[in-house]
Amino acid sequence: MKKLIIVTAVLAVLTVVVSAQTSGTLFLQGSVPEILEITVNAEPGSDALDLSIDASGVKVATVIERSNKRTGYTVTLESSNAMAAGSDTPQFVDTTGTASLNYSISYGGSGITLSSGSAVISDVSTKSPGSGAANDVAISYNGATDFPYEGTYSDTLTFTIAAK
């Protein structure tokens, strides 16, 4: 019986050695999640602008576009007041809703033209850099020249990123 066990053990070891291979394969796989995000970083004072002066190129925010979509992405800007008025010009409106002050917007150094309150401001055909694409938002207005009524004026800008 002992001999049978020893012979079986030796044959098992020889079988493993005989069937050993000289190469092997390893399949590796992973995934990358979709990233499609936008971050709006307001500048200090963007909610306390002096609208009684003429101002040009006042930086009010930095927008960071980040996407790894193969087909690219677009970014749309909407001015809530211009949308409500169906206007092509962004405007600050006072709390009574009866007075306004027009202004202009630049994004990444380029002037923006609205159509009924909105505009596509980025049209990108590839992915962004890993850290995102940063674009400054600046506004210009003529508070001294236009001489608006006293009061508090505001507008809300909405930036939306979408895959193509």
Secondary structure, DSSP 8 states (H G I E B T S, - for coil): -HHHHHHHHHHHHHHHHHH--S-------------EEEEEEE-TTTTS--TTSEEEEEEEEEEEEEE--TT-EEEEEEEHHHHHHT-SS-EEEETTSS-EEEEEEEETTEE---BTTEEEEEEESS---TT-EEEEEEEEEEHHHH---SS-EE--EEEEEEE-
